[in-house]
């Protein structure tokens, strides 16, 4: 079974280490922990990791955040991954820093 984890953020040095780029930062950590590197690809930088026999594609869109759906849609179709097997990581200004929320929507 294949999975897709998308880390959202904005490209450019002015956003690099900001809360707005938490999705990118978390995917960078996952890639580092699994000794893999991101490669440039269509609409995104991508990496692949294995976890408990599962293939997990990491996607950092190279579009700005408001256009990230284009990258998610492309990689979902390209890799034939259902929406139930996608996790999107994004900051939420409505949550206090350090809190997480998971929801199925």
Secondary structure, DSSP 8 states (H G I E B T S, - for coil): -EEEEEE----SGGGTTSGGGHHHHHHHHHHHHTT---EEETTEEEEEEEETTEEEEEEEESS-GGGHHHHHHHHHHHTT--GGGEEEE---TTS-TT-------
